[in-house]
Each structure stands twice: as structure tokens, then as C-alpha cells.
Amino acid sequence: MIVLDSTDSLKAQLGGAVTTNELPIVASYVDVAAPDTYDPNSAHTLTTGAAAVTAVAAPTAGKRRQVKFLSVFNKDTVSATVTLLFDRSATSRELVKIALAVSSTLVYTDGEGFRVINTAGAIQ
């Protein structure tokens, strides 16, 4: 499980500029507050080439954000190196870095972790 507090976020960064299309990023998460208050939500964005983009923002103070699902789909016409970063107060830590083939998807799910799904729907 990836848990974010009010100083944390998840970011995505490519190894360079895209050739044709930026990569779509979709995330689902649950904000948890005491006592037992759950607020499900989602985030949608696009990569911005080699610049890091926030895929899942920090929750408001007093909440914890549990990331349940995250996908990065390579919609470009060439392979893309995707790095997902855990950012805490502007200090980033690399979670995963992968060369993602055209039309493949980097997926994170709570309980299973990271994996790549190819164009045939198979896990690589």
C-alpha cells in the first residue's frame, strides 16, 4: 500500500520528451480521516516529458491518502522510460523505473504492487 500524508505526493517523470503523445496517468485513492471516515476519489493527468508531474497530490492536513490503483499508459509512438517518484517535502525517492513499450501499461494496485501489462493483456 502506498500511503501519503499532507507533505507527500506521487510524481511521474519520463526519460525525455515524447515523440507524439504524452502518457495518460489515472489513479484511484481513498482519503482516510479519524474516526473511520473514508472518501474515495480519483486523479487524471498527463505526463509532461522529462519534467516531473504530480500523479497523486497530497491530502489535506489530518488525512491519509491510500493509493489503491495507478496506471501509466504509453500512448506515444515509441518506448518511454517512466519513473514513479514518492515525493516528501520536495525530496523525491524513486519507486520504480521501467522502459514501457508502445501501448503497454505500468500498473500499481494495492496488494499486488507494480507490474507491466503488454498489448495482449499479459503481465510481463
NUZA-958600 format. One record per atom (N, C-alpha, C): residue number from 1; residue in three letters; atom name; z, x, y. Coordinates in pm, whole numbers, plus 32768, in hexadecimal, padded with zeros to 4 digits. Example, Ala and Ser with C-alpha at 12.3 -4.5 7.8 and 13.67 -1.06 7.14 Angstrom:
BEGIN
pt k=1&r=ala&a=N&z=830C&x=8527&y=7DC7
pt k=1&r=ala&a=CA&z=830C&x=84CE&y=7E3E
pt k=1&r=ala&a=C&z=830C&x=8528&y=7EB6
pt k=2&r=ser&a=N&z=82C4&x=8505&y=7F1F
pt k=2&r=ser&a=CA&z=82CA&x=8557&y=7F96
pt k=2&r=ser&a=C&z=8313&x=850A&y=8003
END
This chain:
BEGIN
pt k=1&r=met&a=N&z=8000&x=8054&y=7F8B
pt k=1&r=met&a=CA&z=8000&x=8000&y=8000
pt k=1&r=met&a=C&z=8000&x=8059&y=807C
pt k=2&r=ile&a=N&z=7FB3&x=8034&y=80DD
pt k=2&r=ile&a=CA&z=7FB3&x=807A&y=815D
pt k=2&r=ile&a=C&z=8001&x=8021&y=81BF
pt k=3&r=val&a=N&z=806C&x=8058&y=81F7
pt k=3&r=val&a=CA&z=80C2&x=800E&y=8253
pt k=3&r=val&a=C&z=80BB&x=8051&y=82DC
pt k=4&r=leu&a=N&z=80A3&x=8002&y=8342
pt k=4&r=leu&a=CA&z=809C&x=8034&y=83CC
pt k=4&r=leu&a=C&z=810E&x=7FFA&y=841C
pt k=5&r=asp&a=N&z=8149&x=804D&y=8473
pt k=5&r=asp&a=CA&z=81AA&x=8018&y=84D2
pt k=5&r=asp&a=C&z=816C&x=801E&y=855E
pt k=6&r=ser&a=N&z=81BB&x=8008&y=85C4
pt k=6&r=ser&a=CA&z=8184&x=7FF9&y=864C
pt k=6&r=ser&a=C&z=8148&x=8079&y=8686
pt k=7&r=thr&a=N&z=8155&x=80EA&y=8642
pt k=7&r=thr&a=CA&z=8118&x=8166&y=8673
pt k=7&r=thr&a=C&z=80A7&x=8196&y=8618
pt k=8&r=asp&a=N&z=8084&x=8147&y=85B2
pt k=8&r=asp&a=CA&z=8022&x=8170&y=854E
pt k=8&r=asp&a=C&z=7FA1&x=811F&y=8557
pt k=9&r=ser&a=N&z=7F33&x=815D&y=852D
pt k=9&r=ser&a=CA&z=7EB5&x=8115&y=851E
pt k=9&r=ser&a=C&z=7E60&x=815A&y=84B4
pt k=10&r=leu&a=N&z=7DFC&x=8115&y=8484
pt k=10&r=leu&a=CA&z=7D9A&x=8150&y=842A
pt k=10&r=leu&a=C&z=7D19&x=8162&y=8478
pt k=11&r=lys&a=N&z=7CDE&x=81D8&y=846B
pt k=11&r=lys&a=CA&z=7C61&x=81F5&y=84B2
pt k=11&r=lys&a=C&z=7BF7&x=8221&y=844F
pt k=12&r=ala&a=N&z=7B7A&x=820E&y=8476
pt k=12&r=ala&a=CA&z=7B08&x=823A&y=8427
pt k=12&r=ala&a=C&z=7AB3&x=8294&y=847E
pt k=13&r=gln&a=N&z=7A7B&x=82FB&y=843E
pt k=13&r=gln&a=CA&z=7A29&x=835B&y=8486
pt k=13&r=gln&a=C&z=79B9&x=838A&y=842A
pt k=14&r=leu&a=N&z=7943&x=8397&y=8462
pt k=14&r=leu&a=CA&z=78D2&x=83C9&y=8415
pt k=14&r=leu&a=C&z=78C0&x=845E&y=842E
pt k=15&r=gly&a=N&z=7879&x=849F&y=83D2
pt k=15&r=gly&a=CA&z=7861&x=852F&y=83DD
pt k=15&r=gly&a=C&z=77FE&x=8552&y=844B
pt k=16&r=gly&a=N&z=77B9&x=84F0&y=8481
pt k=16&r=gly&a=CA&z=7758&x=8506&y=84EC
pt k=16&r=gly&a=C&z=771E&x=8482&y=8518
pt k=17&r=ala&a=N&z=76B7&x=848C&y=856B
pt k=17&r=ala&a=CA&z=7675&x=8414&y=859D
pt k=17&r=ala&a=C&z=7629&x=83CF&y=852C
pt k=18&r=val&a=N&z=761B&x=834C&y=8535
pt k=18&r=val&a=CA&z=75CD&x=8302&y=84D3
pt k=18&r=val&a=C&z=7539&x=8312&y=84F2
pt k=19&r=thr&a=N&z=74E6&x=82F7&y=848E
pt k=19&r=thr&a=CA&z=7455&x=82FD&y=84A1
pt k=19&r=thr&a=C&z=7420&x=827B&y=84DC
pt k=20&r=thr&a=N&z=744E&x=820A&y=84A3
pt k=20&r=thr&a=CA&z=741B&x=8187&y=84CD
pt k=20&r=thr&a=C&z=7489&x=8123&y=84ED
pt k=21&r=asn&a=N&z=74EC&x=8115&y=8494
pt k=21&r=asn&a=CA&z=7551&x=80AC&y=84A0
pt k=21&r=asn&a=C&z=75DF&x=80E2&y=8493
pt k=22&r=glu&a=N&z=7637&x=80B4&y=84EA
pt k=22&r=glu&a=CA&z=76C5&x=80D1&y=84DA
pt k=22&r=glu&a=C&z=76F8&x=8086&y=845F
pt k=23&r=leu&a=N&z=7768&x=80B4&y=8427
pt k=23&r=leu&a=CA&z=779E&x=807C&y=83AC
pt k=23&r=leu&a=C&z=7806&x=8010&y=83CD
pt k=24&r=pro&a=N&z=77F6&x=7F96&y=8395
pt k=24&r=pro&a=CA&z=7859&x=7F2D&y=83AC
pt k=24&r=pro&a=C&z=78DB&x=7F49&y=8360
pt k=25&r=ile&a=N&z=794A&x=7F29&y=83A1
pt k=25&r=ile&a=CA&z=79D0&x=7F39&y=8366
pt k=25&r=ile&a=C&z=7A14&x=7EB0&y=836B
pt k=26&r=val&a=N&z=7A4A&x=7E86&y=82F9
pt k=26&r=val&a=CA&z=7A91&x=7E07&y=82F1
pt k=26&r=val&a=C&z=7B19&x=7E22&y=82B2
pt k=27&r=ala&a=N&z=7B81&x=7DE9&y=82EA
pt k=27&r=ala&a=CA&z=7C08&x=7DFB&y=82B5
pt k=27&r=ala&a=C&z=7C53&x=7D77&y=82B4
pt k=28&r=ser&a=N&z=7CAB&x=7D69&y=8252
pt k=28&r=ser&a=CA&z=7D08&x=7CF7&y=824C
pt k=28&r=ser&a=C&z=7D94&x=7D2F&y=8244
pt k=29&r=tyr&a=N&z=7DF0&x=7CF0&y=828B
pt k=29&r=tyr&a=CA&z=7E79&x=7D22&y=828E
pt k=29&r=tyr&a=C&z=7EDA&x=7CB0&y=82A5
pt k=30&r=val&a=N&z=7F59&x=7CCD&y=828D
pt k=30&r=val&a=CA&z=7FC4&x=7C6C&y=82A4
pt k=30&r=val&a=C&z=802C&x=7CAE&y=82FD
pt k=31&r=asp&a=N&z=804F&x=7C6B&y=836A
pt k=31&r=asp&a=CA&z=80BD&x=7C99&y=83BF
pt k=31&r=asp&a=C&z=813E&x=7C5A&y=838B
pt k=32&r=val&a=N&z=81A4&x=7CAD&y=8379
pt k=32&r=val&a=CA&z=8223&x=7C80&y=8343
pt k=32&r=val&a=C&z=8290&x=7C96&y=83AB
pt k=33&r=ala&a=N&z=82DF&x=7C2F&y=83C2
pt k=33&r=ala&a=CA&z=8351&x=7C39&y=841D
pt k=33&r=ala&a=C&z=83C8&x=7BF8&y=83D8
pt k=34&r=ala&a=N&z=843D&x=7C23&y=83FD
pt k=34&r=ala&a=CA&z=84B7&x=7BE9&y=83C2
pt k=34&r=ala&a=C&z=84D3&x=7B64&y=8406
pt k=35&r=pro&a=N&z=8509&x=7B04&y=83C7
pt k=35&r=pro&a=CA&z=8522&x=7AFF&y=8337
pt k=35&r=pro&a=C&z=84AD&x=7ABC&y=82F0
pt k=36&r=asp&a=N&z=846A&x=7B04&y=829E
pt k=36&r=asp&a=CA&z=8400&x=7AD2&y=8246
pt k=36&r=asp&a=C&z=8395&x=7A81&y=828E
pt k=37&r=thr&a=N&z=8362&x=7AB5&y=82FC
pt k=37&r=thr&a=CA&z=82F6&x=7A75&y=8343
pt k=37&r=thr&a=C&z=8276&x=7AC4&y=8329
pt k=38&r=tyr&a=N&z=8211&x=7A80&y=82F4
pt k=38&r=tyr&a=CA&z=8193&x=7AC0&y=82CF
pt k=38&r=tyr&a=C&z=8121&x=7A84&y=831F
pt k=39&r=asp&a=N&z=80CD&x=7ADB&y=8358
pt k=39&r=asp&a=CA&z=805D&x=7AAD&y=83AA
pt k=39&r=asp&a=C&z=7FDF&x=7AF7&y=837D
pt k=40&r=pro&a=N&z=7F8C&x=7AB9&y=8326
pt k=40&r=pro&a=CA&z=7F12&x=7AFA&y=82F9
pt k=40&r=pro&a=C&z=7EA8&x=7AFD&y=8366
pt k=41&r=asn&a=N&z=7E55&x=7B67&y=8364
pt k=41&r=asn&a=CA&z=7DEF&x=7B76&y=83CA
pt k=41&r=asn&a=C&z=7D82&x=7BD2&y=8398
pt k=42&r=ser&a=N&z=7D1D&x=7BE9&y=83EB
pt k=42&r=ser&a=CA&z=7CB1&x=7C44&y=83C8
pt k=42&r=ser&a=C&z=7C80&x=7C8E&y=8442
pt k=43&r=ala&a=N&z=7C36&x=7CF9&y=8428
pt k=43&r=ala&a=CA&z=7BFA&x=7D49&y=8493
pt k=43&r=ala&a=C&z=7B6B&x=7D6C&y=846A
pt k=44&r=his&a=N&z=7B11&x=7D6C&y=84CB
pt k=44&r=his&a=CA&z=7A85&x=7D8A&y=84B2
pt k=44&r=his&a=C&z=7A53&x=7DE6&y=8521
pt k=45&r=thr&a=N&z=7A10&x=7E52&y=84FD
pt k=45&r=thr&a=CA&z=79DB&x=7EAC&y=8562
pt k=45&r=thr&a=C&z=7968&x=7EFC&y=8527
pt k=46&r=leu&a=N&z=7930&x=7F57&y=8575
pt k=46&r=leu&a=CA&z=78C7&x=7FB1&y=8549
pt k=46&r=leu&a=C&z=78F1&x=8041&y=8566
pt k=47&r=thr&a=N&z=78BE&x=809D&y=8516
pt k=47&r=thr&a=CA&z=78D5&x=812A&y=8534
pt k=47&r=thr&a=C&z=7890&x=814C&y=85B8
pt k=48&r=thr&a=N&z=78B5&x=81BD&y=85F0
pt k=48&r=thr&a=CA&z=7876&x=81EC&y=866C
pt k=48&r=thr&a=C&z=784C&x=827D&y=865B
pt k=49&r=gly&a=N&z=7800&x=8298&y=85F2
pt k=49&r=gly&a=CA&z=77D3&x=8320&y=85D7
pt k=49&r=gly&a=C&z=7848&x=837B&y=85B9
pt k=50&r=ala&a=N&z=7845&x=83F2&y=85F3
pt k=50&r=ala&a=CA&z=78AB&x=8456&y=85D7
pt k=50&r=ala&a=C&z=7930&x=843C&y=861F
pt k=51&r=ala&a=N&z=7933&x=83DA&y=8678
pt k=51&r=ala&a=CA&z=79B0&x=83B8&y=86BF
pt k=51&r=ala&a=C&z=7A05&x=835C&y=8667
pt k=52&r=ala&a=N&z=7A86&x=8376&y=8661
pt k=52&r=ala&a=CA&z=7AE0&x=8321&y=8612
pt k=52&r=ala&a=C&z=7AEA&x=8296&y=8653
pt k=53&r=val&a=N&z=7AE6&x=822F&y=85FF
pt k=53&r=val&a=CA&z=7AF3&x=81A5&y=862E
pt k=53&r=val&a=C&z=7B6A&x=8167&y=85E5
pt k=54&r=thr&a=N&z=7BB5&x=8112&y=862B
pt k=54&r=thr&a=CA&z=7C27&x=80CF&y=85ED
pt k=54&r=thr&a=C&z=7BF6&x=8060&y=8592
pt k=55&r=ala&a=N&z=7C14&x=806E&y=8511
pt k=55&r=ala&a=CA&z=7BEF&x=800A&y=84AE
pt k=55&r=ala&a=C&z=7C5A&x=7F9F&y=84A2
pt k=56&r=val&a=N&z=7CDA&x=7FC9&y=84A5
pt k=56&r=val&a=CA&z=7D4C&x=7F6D&y=84A4
pt k=56&r=val&a=C&z=7DAF&x=7F9F&y=850D
pt k=57&r=ala&a=N&z=7DC6&x=7F4F&y=8572
pt k=57&r=ala&a=CA&z=7E1F&x=7F75&y=85DF
pt k=57&r=ala&a=C&z=7EB2&x=7F68&y=85B6
pt k=58&r=ala&a=N&z=7F09&x=7FA3&y=8606
pt k=58&r=ala&a=CA&z=7F99&x=7F99&y=85EF
pt k=58&r=ala&a=C&z=7FC9&x=7F0B&y=860A
pt k=59&r=pro&a=N&z=802E&x=7EDF&y=85C2
pt k=59&r=pro&a=CA&z=8068&x=7E5C&y=85DE
pt k=59&r=pro&a=C&z=80C0&x=7E62&y=865B
pt k=60&r=thr&a=N&z=80EA&x=7DEE&y=8689
pt k=60&r=thr&a=CA&z=8147&x=7DEB&y=86FA
pt k=60&r=thr&a=C&z=81D1&x=7E1B&y=86CC
pt k=61&r=ala&a=N&z=8224&x=7E42&y=872C
pt k=61&r=ala&a=CA&z=82AA&x=7E73&y=870C
pt k=61&r=ala&a=C&z=82F8&x=7E0C&y=86BC
pt k=62&r=gly&a=N&z=8343&x=7E3B&y=865B
pt k=62&r=gly&a=CA&z=8395&x=7DE4&y=8608
pt k=62&r=gly&a=C&z=834D&x=7DAF&y=858C
pt k=63&r=lys&a=N&z=82CE&x=7DD3&y=857C
pt k=63&r=lys&a=CA&z=8282&x=7DA8&y=8507
pt k=63&r=lys&a=C&z=8250&x=7E21&y=84B9
pt k=64&r=arg&a=N&z=8233&x=7E0B&y=843C
pt k=64&r=arg&a=CA&z=81F1&x=7E6D&y=83E6
pt k=64&r=arg&a=C&z=816E&x=7E2E&y=83B9
pt k=65&r=arg&a=N&z=8104&x=7E7D&y=83BA
pt k=65&r=arg&a=CA&z=8081&x=7E4B&y=8391
pt k=65&r=arg&a=C&z=8061&x=7E85&y=8307
pt k=66&r=gln&a=N&z=804F&x=7E2F&y=82A5
pt k=66&r=gln&a=CA&z=802A&x=7E59&y=821E
pt k=66&r=gln&a=C&z=7F94&x=7E46&y=820C
pt k=67&r=val&a=N&z=7F4F&x=7EB6&y=81FB
pt k=67&r=val&a=CA&z=7EBE&x=7EB1&y=81E7
pt k=67&r=val&a=C&z=7EA5&x=7E8C&y=8155
pt k=68&r=lys&a=N&z=7E60&x=7E1D&y=8141
pt k=68&r=lys&a=CA&z=7E45&x=7DEA&y=80BA
pt k=68&r=lys&a=C&z=7DB8&x=7E0E&y=808B
pt k=69&r=phe&a=N&z=7D59&x=7E16&y=80E8
pt k=69&r=phe&a=CA&z=7CCD&x=7E2F&y=80C6
pt k=69&r=phe&a=C&z=7C88&x=7E74&y=813B
pt k=70&r=leu&a=N&z=7C31&x=7ED3&y=811A
pt k=70&r=leu&a=CA&z=7BDF&x=7F15&y=8181
pt k=70&r=leu&a=C&z=7B5C&x=7F3D&y=813F
pt k=71&r=ser&a=N&z=7AEC&x=7F23&y=8181
pt k=71&r=ser&a=CA&z=7A6B&x=7F4F&y=814D
pt k=71&r=ser&a=C&z=7A18&x=7F8D&y=81BC
pt k=72&r=val&a=N&z=79CC&x=7FF4&y=8195
pt k=72&r=val&a=CA&z=796B&x=8034&y=81EE
pt k=72&r=val&a=C&z=78E7&x=8034&y=81A1
pt k=73&r=phe&a=N&z=7885&x=7FEB&y=81D3
pt k=73&r=phe&a=CA&z=7804&x=7FDE&y=8191
pt k=73&r=phe&a=C&z=779E&x=8038&y=81D5
pt k=74&r=asn&a=N&z=7758&x=808B&y=8187
pt k=74&r=asn&a=CA&z=76F3&x=80E3&y=81C2
pt k=74&r=asn&a=C&z=7671&x=8096&y=81D7
pt k=75&r=lys&a=N&z=7661&x=8061&y=824E
pt k=75&r=lys&a=CA&z=75EB&x=8015&y=8275
pt k=75&r=lys&a=C&z=757F&x=806F&y=82B0
pt k=76&r=asp&a=N&z=759D&x=80F2&y=82BD
pt k=76&r=asp&a=CA&z=753C&x=814F&y=82F4
pt k=76&r=asp&a=C&z=74CE&x=816C&y=828D
pt k=77&r=thr&a=N&z=746A&x=81B7&y=82B4
pt k=77&r=thr&a=CA&z=73F9&x=81D6&y=825C
pt k=77&r=thr&a=C&z=7408&x=825B&y=8214
pt k=78&r=val&a=N&z=7476&x=82A1&y=822C
pt k=78&r=val&a=CA&z=7494&x=8320&y=81EA
pt k=78&r=val&a=C&z=7528&x=8321&y=81C3
pt k=79&r=ser&a=N&z=754D&x=837E&y=816B
pt k=79&r=ser&a=CA&z=75D8&x=838F&y=8144
pt k=79&r=ser&a=C&z=762F&x=83AB&y=81BF
pt k=80&r=ala&a=N&z=76AC&x=837D&y=81BB
pt k=80&r=ala&a=CA&z=7709&x=8391&y=822B
pt k=80&r=ala&a=C&z=778D&x=83C6&y=81F6
pt k=81&r=thr&a=N&z=77C3&x=842B&y=8237
pt k=81&r=thr&a=CA&z=7848&x=845C&y=8214
pt k=81&r=thr&a=C&z=78AD&x=840C&y=8264
pt k=82&r=val&a=N&z=7903&x=83C4&y=821C
pt k=82&r=val&a=CA&z=7966&x=836B&y=825A
pt k=82&r=val&a=C&z=79F0&x=83A6&y=8244
pt k=83&r=thr&a=N&z=7A3E&x=83B1&y=82B0
pt k=83&r=thr&a=CA&z=7AC8&x=83DD&y=82A8
pt k=83&r=thr&a=C&z=7B21&x=836D&y=82DD
pt k=84&r=leu&a=N&z=7B84&x=8345&y=828C
pt k=84&r=leu&a=CA&z=7BE8&x=82E4&y=82BA
pt k=84&r=leu&a=C&z=7C66&x=8332&y=82DD
pt k=85&r=leu&a=N&z=7C9E&x=8313&y=8351
pt k=85&r=leu&a=CA&z=7D11&x=835C&y=8387
pt k=85&r=leu&a=C&z=7D86&x=82FF&y=839F
pt k=86&r=phe&a=N&z=7DFD&x=832F&y=837D
pt k=86&r=phe&a=CA&z=7E79&x=82EB&y=83A2
pt k=86&r=phe&a=C&z=7EA7&x=832D&y=8422
pt k=87&r=asp&a=N&z=7EB0&x=82E1&y=848E
pt k=87&r=asp&a=CA&z=7ED3&x=8318&y=8511
pt k=87&r=asp&a=C&z=7F5E&x=82E9&y=853A
pt k=88&r=arg&a=N&z=7FB6&x=8347&y=8555
pt k=88&r=arg&a=CA&z=803B&x=8327&y=8587
pt k=88&r=arg&a=C&z=804F&x=836E&y=860C
pt k=89&r=ser&a=N&z=805A&x=8320&y=8675
pt k=89&r=ser&a=CA&z=8072&x=8356&y=86FB
pt k=89&r=ser&a=C&z=8011&x=83C6&y=871D
pt k=90&r=ala&a=N&z=7F8F&x=83AF&y=8704
pt k=90&r=ala&a=CA&z=7F22&x=840B&y=8724
pt k=90&r=ala&a=C&z=7F1E&x=8487&y=86CA
pt k=91&r=thr&a=N&z=7F67&x=8488&y=865C
pt k=91&r=thr&a=CA&z=7F5D&x=84F2&y=85F8
pt k=91&r=thr&a=C&z=7F1F&x=84B4&y=857B
pt k=92&r=ser&a=N&z=7EA9&x=84E4&y=8556
pt k=92&r=ser&a=CA&z=7E60&x=84AA&y=84E6
pt k=92&r=ser&a=C&z=7E71&x=84FA&y=8467
pt k=93&r=arg&a=N&z=7E79&x=84B2&y=83F7
pt k=93&r=arg&a=CA&z=7E7E&x=84EC&y=8371
pt k=93&r=arg&a=C&z=7E0D&x=84AF&y=8320
pt k=94&r=glu&a=N&z=7DC2&x=8503&y=82DB
pt k=94&r=glu&a=CA&z=7D51&x=84D6&y=828B
pt k=94&r=glu&a=C&z=7D82&x=8490&y=820D
pt k=95&r=leu&a=N&z=7D52&x=8416&y=81F6
pt k=95&r=leu&a=CA&z=7D72&x=83CC&y=817C
pt k=95&r=leu&a=C&z=7D07&x=83E1&y=8112
pt k=96&r=val&a=N&z=7C8B&x=83D8&y=813A
pt k=96&r=val&a=CA&z=7C1B&x=83EA&y=80DE
pt k=96&r=val&a=C&z=7BA0&x=8415&y=812D
pt k=97&r=lys&a=N&z=7B4F&x=846A&y=80EE
pt k=97&r=lys&a=CA&z=7AD1&x=8496&y=8129
pt k=97&r=lys&a=C&z=7A6A&x=8493&y=80B9
pt k=98&r=ile&a=N&z=79FC&x=844A&y=80CF
pt k=98&r=ile&a=CA&z=799B&x=8435&y=8063
pt k=98&r=ile&a=C&z=790D&x=842E&y=809C
pt k=99&r=ala&a=N&z=78AF&x=8467&y=8052
pt k=99&r=ala&a=CA&z=7821&x=8455&y=8072
pt k=99&r=ala&a=C&z=77F7&x=83D0&y=8035
pt k=100&r=leu&a=N&z=77D3&x=8374&y=8089
pt k=100&r=leu&a=CA&z=77B4&x=82EB&y=805F
pt k=100&r=leu&a=C&z=771C&x=82D8&y=805F
pt k=101&r=ala&a=N&z=76E4&x=82BD&y=7FE9
pt k=101&r=ala&a=CA&z=7654&x=82A8&y=7FDC
pt k=101&r=ala&a=C&z=762A&x=8229&y=8024
pt k=102&r=val&a=N&z=75A9&x=821F&y=8040
pt k=102&r=val&a=CA&z=7571&x=81A9&y=8082
pt k=102&r=val&a=C&z=7593&x=812C&y=802E
pt k=103&r=ser&a=N&z=75BE&x=80C4&y=8070
pt k=103&r=ser&a=CA&z=75E2&x=8042&y=8035
pt k=103&r=ser&a=C&z=7659&x=8047&y=7FD6
pt k=104&r=ser&a=N&z=76A7&x=80B2&y=7FDA
pt k=104&r=ser&a=CA&z=7724&x=80BA&y=7F8E
pt k=104&r=ser&a=C&z=7797&x=8095&y=7FEB
pt k=105&r=thr&a=N&z=7809&x=8071&y=7FAF
pt k=105&r=thr&a=CA&z=787C&x=8044&y=7FFC
pt k=105&r=thr&a=C&z=78F9&x=8090&y=7FD3
pt k=106&r=leu&a=N&z=793F&x=80C7&y=8035
pt k=106&r=leu&a=CA&z=79C4&x=8100&y=801F
pt k=106&r=leu&a=C&z=7A26&x=808D&y=802E
pt k=107&r=val&a=N&z=7A78&x=8077&y=7FC7
pt k=107&r=val&a=CA&z=7AD4&x=8006&y=7FC5
pt k=107&r=val&a=C&z=7B63&x=8036&y=7FAD
pt k=108&r=tyr&a=N&z=7BC1&x=7FFD&y=7FF8
pt k=108&r=tyr&a=CA&z=7C50&x=800F&y=7FDD
pt k=108&r=tyr&a=C&z=7C88&x=7F85&y=7FC1
pt k=109&r=thr&a=N&z=7CD3&x=7F78&y=7F52
pt k=109&r=thr&a=CA&z=7D1E&x=7EFE&y=7F39
pt k=109&r=thr&a=C&z=7DAC&x=7F23&y=7F15
pt k=110&r=asp&a=N&z=7E08&x=7ED4&y=7F46
pt k=110&r=asp&a=CA&z=7E95&x=7EE7&y=7F28
pt k=110&r=asp&a=C&z=7EA9&x=7EDE&y=7E91
pt k=111&r=gly&a=N&z=7EE8&x=7F41&y=7E58
pt k=111&r=gly&a=CA&z=7F01&x=7F43&y=7DC8
pt k=111&r=gly&a=C&z=7E9B&x=7F92&y=7D79
pt k=112&r=glu&a=N&z=7E23&x=7FA7&y=7DB0
pt k=112&r=glu&a=CA&z=7DBC&x=7FF4&y=7D6B
pt k=112&r=glu&a=C&z=7D95&x=8072&y=7DB6
pt k=113&r=gly&a=N&z=7DA8&x=8076&y=7E39
pt k=113&r=gly&a=CA&z=7D85&x=80EB&y=7E88
pt k=113&r=gly&a=C&z=7CF2&x=80EF&y=7EAD
pt k=114&r=phe&a=N&z=7CBF&x=816A&y=7EC1
pt k=114&r=phe&a=CA&z=7C35&x=817E&y=7EEE
pt k=114&r=phe&a=C&z=7BD6&x=818A&y=7E78
pt k=115&r=arg&a=N&z=7B5D&x=8156&y=7E8A
pt k=115&r=arg&a=CA&z=7AF2&x=8168&y=7E2A
pt k=115&r=arg&a=C&z=7A6E&x=814E&y=7E71
pt k=116&r=val&a=N&z=7A01&x=817A&y=7E31
pt k=116&r=val&a=CA&z=797B&x=8163&y=7E67
pt k=116&r=val&a=C&z=7932&x=8107&y=7E08
pt k=117&r=ile&a=N&z=78F0&x=80A2&y=7E42
pt k=117&r=ile&a=CA&z=78A0&x=8044&y=7DF4
pt k=117&r=ile&a=C&z=780D&x=805F&y=7E18
pt k=118&r=asn&a=N&z=77BB&x=8079&y=7DB2
pt k=118&r=asn&a=CA&z=772E&x=8099&y=7DCC
pt k=118&r=asn&a=C&z=76DA&x=801A&y=7DD9
pt k=119&r=thr&a=N&z=7658&x=802B&y=7DEA
pt k=119&r=thr&a=CA&z=7600&x=7FBA&y=7E03
pt k=119&r=thr&a=C&z=75F6&x=7F5B&y=7D8B
pt k=120&r=ala&a=N&z=7617&x=7F8B&y=7D14
pt k=120&r=ala&a=CA&z=7614&x=7F37&y=7C9C
pt k=120&r=ala&a=C&z=7699&x=7EEE&y=7C88
pt k=121&r=gly&a=N&z=76FA&x=7F06&y=7CE0
pt k=121&r=gly&a=CA&z=777C&x=7EC5&y=7CD5
pt k=121&r=gly&a=C&z=77DD&x=7F0F&y=7C7B
pt k=122&r=ala&a=N&z=77B6&x=7F85&y=7C4D
pt k=122&r=ala&a=CA&z=780B&x=7FD5&y=7BF4
pt k=122&r=ala&a=C&z=7867&x=8030&y=7C46
pt k=123&r=ile&a=N&z=78DE&x=8047&y=7C12
pt k=123&r=ile&a=CA&z=793B&x=80A4&y=7C52
pt k=123&r=ile&a=C&z=7912&x=8132&y=7C2B
pt k=124&r=gln&a=N&z=7904&x=8187&y=7C8E
pt k=124&r=gln&a=CA&z=78DF&x=8212&y=7C73
pt k=124&r=gln&a=C&z=7959&x=8264&y=7C54
END
